[in-house]
Amino acid sequence: MAEYFLKVIDCIRSADAPNFVLPSFPPALDFPVSVNFEGDVVSRFGFDVWDVTQMSGQANSFHFGEFDTHRSKAWQDGESALCFRLIIAYLKWGDRHRVKMSTIIYYYTSLKSLFKYCASVGVCVLDLHKRNDLVKAMPSFIKGDFRKTLHLLTELYSVRELLGFFILTPWQISSLLEVTQAKDCNQTAFIPERIWCYQANRCLEMLREVSENKDRIGEMFRFCVEACIKNNGEMSRWEGKKKWISPFGVMSKRFTKATYVGAFVEVAQSFGLKDLMEKWICRPGRKLEDLASMGAVPFSTFLSAVGKVGAITLVNFSGMREGEVIKLRANCFVEDEDEDFGKFCYLQGETTKTIEEFDARWVTSPAMKEVVETMAYISKLRMECLEAFPNVSFEEDEFENPYLLLRSYEPWGLVRGKERDTPTSIRTHLHYREWVDFCPGLFDPLNLVITEGDLAVAQAITPTLDSSLFEVGKIWPLRMHQLRRTLVVNAARSGKVSDKSLQFQLKHLYLEMSLYYARNSSLLGFNSAIRKEYVDASFEAIAVKAKQVLSDGFVSLLSDKHKEKLVEFMNQLDFNQLISLARESKIHIRETILGVCMNPQPCPYGGFDNVAPCADCLHGLVNREHRPMIEKLDSFLESQLAGELKAGPQRESFEAQYKVTQRVLDVIAIS
């Protein structure tokens, strides 16, 4: 009889683990599909919900839809649910290549939308292949990269004898592949400058205000904890306590030895924190008093919001992925000095056997030091309450060096049920799209509404934006991965931002990214993934500029024929072909004061401090959008020539340049 071994490479695996070997396929109903760190069984094959939290390192579960749960209703019959479980079991234990748990989760999500589609049209998944009309409609309903789902269905067909069923035939899969466009791997949206600056500034504003009030927050936190201890005894005795006496509820007056400290809003007011909390966690038009029935829970909401907004800010200014930033600890901010590049700052990720030290650094702004310190302060407060959760496992050094994102362990918090036993190393999810839930006062939605200018900028960088999501008048759908994409694109283009409050830190951040990511600096230990994205974004920036050069916005000072000749080799190329040419160094486009220079060789005149040689250069084009800058230079030259500038080389240079700026402005005006 064949045996099957667990193929998930980042799970805890040993020959002794009860879920390491699957004796036969299909699995028995009592086969342990997930275990915890101690090797205890958490979920079995026959369960409708598999808790895979400790296998994935984050709070995750697979619901197969046969029965209701506290979070969702049943959505399919038992036969379909069994098929779903068999597929996931095959992906984890089948005779196939090894994968990460994140890949299993991705396949689960994609397949779930497929099974839900079948349920919504009243067809068992086993009968889907009999309904070509429903098969043709699938692309509109399946989430994620549909082509990847189709490739998975091809694999499932090849093991149909093992599974005992198949979903689609190879011919149906082939026909769907023909009509389904391949998903562009670089289609993460680029956030326009106006929206990016707004969200970044609001996040920084919140964190600055929290930092300024840290001492008062700590004092109020400990006051509230002491009030809970006075009413309920020492924290170590809280586990299993049947009657909880809140110090913030008037009911506490009924108990002779209990203390009523007042409604929480009154406590917040007494510490001078009411307005601060109200500003960030209350929806527009609401007051902290409106949350009075929740006791001190709004305090936990506020502390959690600080952690999440802090993590978003770290991503804004480092480009880390969600899965990377949620693992940062209090000592992650590092200031260092390199003998070649000088002083620099970076975020140091937690290193493990699978995440080597040389790949766990991300260049960041010096301003992130205060952000990390603020987040760490909140986390250390929360760690003080872990005594009330004896089943929560954690490392000994976490009291001094906690995770920057922690659950609400304070006695009035929201940690309930399984979370009481969840190790601190199991990370929570961080979804930017949920900002209105975890920090309702963070943004004014009107400032996130997409304008025509926003859309034009976004489409220039990401030509195939999903028009159903990104449309003038809609609210920009913020996502964590957009922050990474936007940062590397702006850094690769050395993009300047008009927002003066961000100019200084971004200027230095972009410079450091160019030093450590664009050059051969792998020995310095910076994250290889973001370094690759930075280099890719640099080539994309050249392709974007090439597309712009082809437009009417760029004109030649010599003739229309000259421009046609200069750019004819790019005329018939699509965006990806332009990127390929950029990688091969076959496109050369440099920004100049007048527009662009396409000379493949270094300019013998410099190209920056003197525009006179540009007038008759065969490699140059004028950018109409540079008109304000050219007018400014023209006015400066005119004023200098009208003054007391003596005859000599400098006056001759200014006269030659003034003739050029006048000529350029005339060409822009009439063309």
Secondary structure in CASP SS format (residue, H / E / C, confidence):
PFRMAT SS
TARGET T0000
AUTHOR 0000-0000-0000
METHOD secondary structure of the structure
MODEL  1
M C 1.00
A C 1.00
E C 1.00
Y E 1.00
F E 1.00
L C 1.00
K C 1.00
V E 1.00
I C 1.00
D C 1.00
C C 1.00
I C 1.00
R C 1.00
S C 1.00
A C 1.00
D C 1.00
A C 1.00
P C 1.00
N C 1.00
F C 1.00
V E 1.00
L E 1.00
P C 1.00
S C 1.00
F C 1.00
P C 1.00
P C 1.00
A C 1.00
L C 1.00
D C 1.00
F C 1.00
P E 1.00
V E 1.00
S E 1.00
V E 1.00
N C 1.00
F C 1.00
E C 1.00
G C 1.00
D C 1.00
V E 1.00
V E 1.00
S E 1.00
R E 1.00
F C 1.00
G C 1.00
F C 1.00
D C 1.00
V E 1.00
W E 1.00
D E 1.00
V C 1.00
T H 1.00
Q H 1.00
M H 1.00
S H 1.00
G C 1.00
Q E 1.00
A C 1.00
N C 1.00
S E 1.00
F E 1.00
H E 1.00
F C 1.00
G C 1.00
E C 1.00
F C 1.00
D C 1.00
T C 1.00
H C 1.00
R C 1.00
S C 1.00
K C 1.00
A C 1.00
W C 1.00
Q C 1.00
D C 1.00
G H 1.00
E H 1.00
S H 1.00
A H 1.00
L H 1.00
C H 1.00
F H 1.00
R H 1.00
L H 1.00
I H 1.00
I H 1.00
A H 1.00
Y H 1.00
L H 1.00
K H 1.00
W H 1.00
G C 1.00
D C 1.00
R C 1.00
H C 1.00
R C 1.00
V E 1.00
K C 1.00
M H 1.00
S H 1.00
T H 1.00
I H 1.00
I H 1.00
Y H 1.00
Y H 1.00
Y H 1.00
T H 1.00
S H 1.00
L H 1.00
K H 1.00
S H 1.00
L H 1.00
F H 1.00
K H 1.00
Y H 1.00
C H 1.00
A H 1.00
S H 1.00
V C 1.00
G C 1.00
V C 1.00
C C 1.00
V H 1.00
L H 1.00
D H 1.00
L H 1.00
H H 1.00
K H 1.00
R C 1.00
N H 1.00
D H 1.00
L H 1.00
V H 1.00
K H 1.00
A C 1.00
M H 1.00
P H 1.00
S H 1.00
F C 1.00
I C 1.00
K C 1.00
G C 1.00
D C 1.00
F H 1.00
R H 1.00
K H 1.00
T H 1.00
L H 1.00
H H 1.00
L H 1.00
L H 1.00
T H 1.00
E H 1.00
L H 1.00
Y H 1.00
S H 1.00
V C 1.00
R H 1.00
E H 1.00
L H 1.00
L H 1.00
G C 1.00
F C 1.00
F C 1.00
I C 1.00
L C 1.00
T C 1.00
P H 1.00
W H 1.00
Q H 1.00
I H 1.00
S H 1.00
S H 1.00
L H 1.00
L H 1.00
E H 1.00
V H 1.00
T C 1.00
Q C 1.00
A C 1.00
K C 1.00
D C 1.00
C C 1.00
N C 1.00
Q C 1.00
T C 1.00
A C 1.00
F C 1.00
I C 1.00
P C 1.00
E H 1.00
R H 1.00
I H 1.00
W H 1.00
C H 1.00
Y H 1.00
Q H 1.00
A H 1.00
N H 1.00
R H 1.00
C H 1.00
L H 1.00
E H 1.00
M H 1.00
L H 1.00
R H 1.00
E H 1.00
V H 1.00
S H 1.00
E H 1.00
N C 1.00
K H 1.00
D H 1.00
R H 1.00
I H 1.00
G H 1.00
E H 1.00
M H 1.00
F H 1.00
R H 1.00
F H 1.00
C H 1.00
V H 1.00
E H 1.00
A H 1.00
C H 1.00
I H 1.00
K H 1.00
N H 1.00
N H 1.00
G C 1.00
E C 1.00
M H 1.00
S H 1.00
R H 1.00
W C 1.00
E C 1.00
G C 1.00
K C 1.00
K C 1.00
K C 1.00
W C 1.00
I C 1.00
S C 1.00
P C 1.00
F C 1.00
G C 1.00
V H 1.00
M H 1.00
S H 1.00
K H 1.00
R H 1.00
F C 1.00
T C 1.00
K C 1.00
A C 1.00
T C 1.00
Y C 1.00
V C 1.00
G C 1.00
A C 1.00
F H 1.00
V H 1.00
E H 1.00
V H 1.00
A H 1.00
Q H 1.00
S H 1.00
F C 1.00
G C 1.00
L C 1.00
K H 1.00
D H 1.00
L H 1.00
M H 1.00
E H 1.00
K H 1.00
W H 1.00
I H 1.00
C C 1.00
R C 1.00
P C 1.00
G C 1.00
R C 1.00
K C 1.00
L H 1.00
E H 1.00
D H 1.00
L H 1.00
A H 1.00
S H 1.00
M H 1.00
G C 1.00
A C 1.00
V H 1.00
P H 1.00
F H 1.00
S H 1.00
T H 1.00
F H 1.00
L H 1.00
S H 1.00
A H 1.00
V H 1.00
G H 1.00
K H 1.00
V H 1.00
G H 1.00
A H 1.00
I H 1.00
T H 1.00
L H 1.00
V H 1.00
N H 1.00
F C 1.00
S C 1.00
G C 1.00
M C 1.00
R C 1.00
E H 1.00
G H 1.00
E H 1.00
V H 1.00
I C 1.00
K C 1.00
L C 1.00
R E 1.00
A C 1.00
N C 1.00
C C 1.00
F E 1.00
V E 1.00
E E 1.00
D E 1.00
E E 1.00
D E 1.00
E C 1.00
D C 1.00
F C 1.00
G E 1.00
K E 1.00
F E 1.00
C E 1.00
Y E 1.00
L E 1.00
Q E 1.00
G C 1.00
E C 1.00
T C 1.00
T C 1.00
K C 1.00
T C 1.00
I C 1.00
E C 1.00
E H 1.00
F H 1.00
D H 1.00
A C 1.00
R E 1.00
W E 1.00
V E 1.00
T C 1.00
S C 1.00
P C 1.00
A C 1.00
M H 1.00
K H 1.00
E H 1.00
V H 1.00
V H 1.00
E H 1.00
T H 1.00
M H 1.00
A H 1.00
Y H 1.00
I H 1.00
S H 1.00
K H 1.00
L H 1.00
R H 1.00
M H 1.00
E C 1.00
C C 1.00
L H 1.00
E H 1.00
A H 1.00
F C 1.00
P C 1.00
N C 1.00
V C 1.00
S C 1.00
F C 1.00
E C 1.00
E H 1.00
D H 1.00
E H 1.00
F H 1.00
E C 1.00
N C 1.00
P C 1.00
Y E 1.00
L C 1.00
L C 1.00
L C 1.00
R C 1.00
S C 1.00
Y C 1.00
E C 1.00
P C 1.00
W C 1.00
G C 1.00
L C 1.00
V C 1.00
R C 1.00
G H 1.00
K H 1.00
E H 1.00
R H 1.00
D H 1.00
T C 1.00
P C 1.00
T C 1.00
S C 1.00
I C 1.00
R E 1.00
T C 1.00
H C 1.00
L C 1.00
H C 1.00
Y H 1.00
R H 1.00
E H 1.00
W H 1.00
V H 1.00
D H 1.00
F H 1.00
C C 1.00
P C 1.00
G C 1.00
L C 1.00
F C 1.00
D C 1.00
P H 1.00
L H 1.00
N H 1.00
L H 1.00
V E 1.00
I C 1.00
T C 1.00
E H 1.00
G H 1.00
D H 1.00
L H 1.00
A H 1.00
V H 1.00
A H 1.00
Q H 1.00
A H 1.00
I H 1.00
T C 1.00
P C 1.00
T C 1.00
L C 1.00
D C 1.00
S C 1.00
S C 1.00
L C 1.00
F C 1.00
E C 1.00
V C 1.00
G C 1.00
K C 1.00
I E 1.00
W C 1.00
P C 1.00
L C 1.00
R C 1.00
M H 1.00
H H 1.00
Q H 1.00
L H 1.00
R H 1.00
R H 1.00
T H 1.00
L H 1.00
V H 1.00
V H 1.00
N H 1.00
A H 1.00
A H 1.00
R C 1.00
S C 1.00
G C 1.00
K C 1.00
V C 1.00
S C 1.00
D C 1.00
K H 1.00
S H 1.00
L H 1.00
Q H 1.00
F H 1.00
Q H 1.00
L H 1.00
K H 1.00
H H 1.00
L H 1.00
Y H 1.00
L H 1.00
E H 1.00
M H 1.00
S H 1.00
L H 1.00
Y H 1.00
Y H 1.00
A H 1.00
R C 1.00
N C 1.00
S C 1.00
S H 1.00
L H 1.00
L H 1.00
G C 1.00
F C 1.00
N C 1.00
S H 1.00
A H 1.00
I H 1.00
R H 1.00
K H 1.00
E H 1.00
Y H 1.00
V H 1.00
D H 1.00
A H 1.00
S H 1.00
F H 1.00
E H 1.00
A H 1.00
I H 1.00
A H 1.00
V H 1.00
K H 1.00
A H 1.00
K H 1.00
Q H 1.00
V H 1.00
L C 1.00
S C 1.00
D C 1.00
G C 1.00
F E 1.00
V E 1.00
S C 1.00
L C 1.00
L C 1.00
S C 1.00
D H 1.00
K H 1.00
H H 1.00
K H 1.00
E H 1.00
K H 1.00
L H 1.00
V H 1.00
E H 1.00
F H 1.00
M H 1.00
N C 1.00
Q C 1.00
L C 1.00
D C 1.00
F H 1.00
N H 1.00
Q H 1.00
L H 1.00
I H 1.00
S H 1.00
L H 1.00
A H 1.00
R H 1.00
E C 1.00
S C 1.00
K C 1.00
I C 1.00
H C 1.00
I C 1.00
R E 1.00
E E 1.00
T C 1.00
I C 1.00
L C 1.00
G E 1.00
V E 1.00
C E 1.00
M C 1.00
N C 1.00
P C 1.00
Q C 1.00
P C 1.00
C C 1.00
P C 1.00
Y C 1.00
G C 1.00
G C 1.00
F C 1.00
D C 1.00
N C 1.00
V C 1.00
A H 1.00
P H 1.00
C H 1.00
A H 1.00
D H 1.00
C C 1.00
L C 1.00
H C 1.00
G E 1.00
L E 1.00
V E 1.00
N E 1.00
R H 1.00
E H 1.00
H H 1.00
R H 1.00
P H 1.00
M H 1.00
I H 1.00
E H 1.00
K H 1.00
L H 1.00
D H 1.00
S H 1.00
F H 1.00
L H 1.00
E H 1.00
S H 1.00
Q H 1.00
L H 1.00
A H 1.00
G C 1.00
E C 1.00
L C 1.00
K C 1.00
A C 1.00
G C 1.00
P H 1.00
Q H 1.00
R H 1.00
E H 1.00
S H 1.00
F H 1.00
E H 1.00
A H 1.00
Q H 1.00
Y H 1.00
K H 1.00
V H 1.00
T H 1.00
Q H 1.00
R H 1.00
V H 1.00
L H 1.00
D H 1.00
V H 1.00
I H 1.00
A H 1.00
I H 1.00
S C 1.00
END
